[in-house]
Amino acid sequence: MTTTYVLRGARPLGGEPADVVLSGGVITEIAAPGAAAVPDDAAADVVEIDAADHVLLPGLVDLHTHLREPGREDAETVASGTRAAAAGGFTAVHAMANTSPVADTAGVVEQVWRLGQEAGWVDVHPVGAVTVGLGGERLAELGAMADSAARVRVFSDDGKCVHDPILMRRALEYVKAFDGVVAQHAQEPRLTDGAQMNEGVVSAEIGLAGWPAVAEEAIIARDVLLAEHVGSRLHVCHLSTAGSVEIIRWAKGRGIDVTAEVTPHHLILTDELARTYDPTYKVNPPLRTAKDVEAVRAGLADGTIDIVATDHAPHTREDKDCEWGAAAFGMTGLETALAVVQQTMVDTGRMTWADVARVLSANPARIGRIDATQGRPVAVGEPANLTLVDPAATRTVDGAAQATASGNTPFAGRELPGRVVATFLRGRATVLDGAPVAAPAGATRGGAR
């Protein structure tokens, strides 16, 4: 018998309180507080949750997650990474292709997809590589990955830029055949050779090689024009500079089919943290200036930037607990993303909870073409992929206590607002009372397509 959940007094999208009933994998009723009628056939297995003053959101969708499997299971596995995703309120993630072997064939993307099904925490949608081995020399099997069981629709060489304009044009043309999108890691490699942090006052003062903003902006400017030329969709990964925001704003004004993401860490952290020489703060693209942080917040608030994506990048202690120059780029983010968005955008009055649902659920689901089942409205008859949040709670981040297998969070020791109380994947609780619950093998089977 499946469990029926009754969320008493929840506030869908931060609105008026309501009782919300989840049964049979869907939302079956939304009623005034105290008025929800529990179905008779579920009466023997009903769980009521006091959700007073809690915000109910559609399950979060991450367009940019590194799960590391296959190849780097010492840093993360599909099981541990998706458990972390559920703990952070996510019900679907897109797994980036820079694994070992690279996800550049139908066989590898199907392996990742099936691992996600077996884990059962969230729907896992593999991202296919644009080029063979991320080498930037010839296109990968885009069509075969699109036709595979994983039904790939997002393609990216993330971690590396598709820097050859001819290859980028061909990729943009190719994915049109199956309504795919190329997600570009915008980094001109010749302008960032040996770069360690943002180029600016701080890099000059502490002696680390600078990473100029123009290295990102030049690729974005080129690619939006290529997308316009061939009439294809383009997505820009982890936009981080004020100039990049302006280019995206210009491109959208011109009618170019481009979307963009910002990471939680680029919404709150600046390059001043590099003064500590703590490699926890080493990330690609690098932390930028306070001016850039303000620009990406403004861009997210006004819709220039479409989504928040975590760029969750777990690393082993050996890869981060070393001198800055030898350390790997990247930070974890699945379990802190919602809290950072609340602190920087909701608690400051720049966004509502309905806006949060747009940038962390509806828009990423639409871009990834999974919006038939994810990122749906909180309404009767819709799939019960939901996140229940207590916005009044606070917590101090402890990297070692997180569900992810790696502790390289930049927010360790920092107090953040909000707490994910419960996450539901097609009506089945994956998180209750703020903690992941047992997920039976194959619990999501058939749902990740």
Secondary structure as GFF3:
##gff-version 3
##sequence-region A 1 449
A	DSSP	beta_strand	4	12	.	.	.	ID=ss1
A	DSSP	beta_strand	18	23	.	.	.	ID=ss2
A	DSSP	beta_strand	26	31	.	.	.	ID=ss3
A	DSSP	three_ten_helix	40	45	.	.	.	ID=ss4
A	DSSP	beta_strand	46	50	.	.	.	ID=ss5
A	DSSP	beta_strand	55	58	.	.	.	ID=ss6
A	DSSP	beta_strand	60	65	.	.	.	ID=ss7
A	DSSP	alpha_helix	78	87	.	.	.	ID=ss8
A	DSSP	beta_strand	90	95	.	.	.	ID=ss9
A	DSSP	alpha_helix	106	119	.	.	.	ID=ss10
A	DSSP	beta_strand	123	126	.	.	.	ID=ss11
A	DSSP	three_ten_helix	132	134	.	.	.	ID=ss12
A	DSSP	alpha_helix	142	147	.	.	.	ID=ss13
A	DSSP	beta_strand	154	155	.	.	.	ID=ss14
A	DSSP	alpha_helix	165	175	.	.	.	ID=ss15
A	DSSP	three_ten_helix	176	178	.	.	.	ID=ss16
A	DSSP	beta_strand	181	184	.	.	.	ID=ss17
A	DSSP	three_ten_helix	189	191	.	.	.	ID=ss18
A	DSSP	beta_strand	197	198	.	.	.	ID=ss19
A	DSSP	alpha_helix	201	206	.	.	.	ID=ss20
A	DSSP	beta_strand	210	211	.	.	.	ID=ss21
A	DSSP	alpha_helix	213	230	.	.	.	ID=ss22
A	DSSP	beta_strand	234	236	.	.	.	ID=ss23
A	DSSP	alpha_helix	242	253	.	.	.	ID=ss24
A	DSSP	beta_strand	258	262	.	.	.	ID=ss25
A	DSSP	three_ten_helix	265	267	.	.	.	ID=ss26
A	DSSP	three_ten_helix	271	276	.	.	.	ID=ss27
A	DSSP	three_ten_helix	279	281	.	.	.	ID=ss28
A	DSSP	alpha_helix	290	301	.	.	.	ID=ss29
A	DSSP	beta_strand	307	308	.	.	.	ID=ss30
A	DSSP	alpha_helix	317	320	.	.	.	ID=ss31
A	DSSP	three_ten_helix	324	326	.	.	.	ID=ss32
A	DSSP	alpha_helix	337	341	.	.	.	ID=ss33
A	DSSP	pi_helix	342	346	.	.	.	ID=ss34
A	DSSP	alpha_helix	353	357	.	.	.	ID=ss35
A	DSSP	pi_helix	358	362	.	.	.	ID=ss36
A	DSSP	alpha_helix	363	367	.	.	.	ID=ss37
A	DSSP	beta_strand	386	396	.	.	.	ID=ss38
A	DSSP	three_ten_helix	399	401	.	.	.	ID=ss39
A	DSSP	beta_strand	415	425	.	.	.	ID=ss40
A	DSSP	beta_strand	428	432	.	.	.	ID=ss41
A	DSSP	beta_strand	435	436	.	.	.	ID=ss42
###
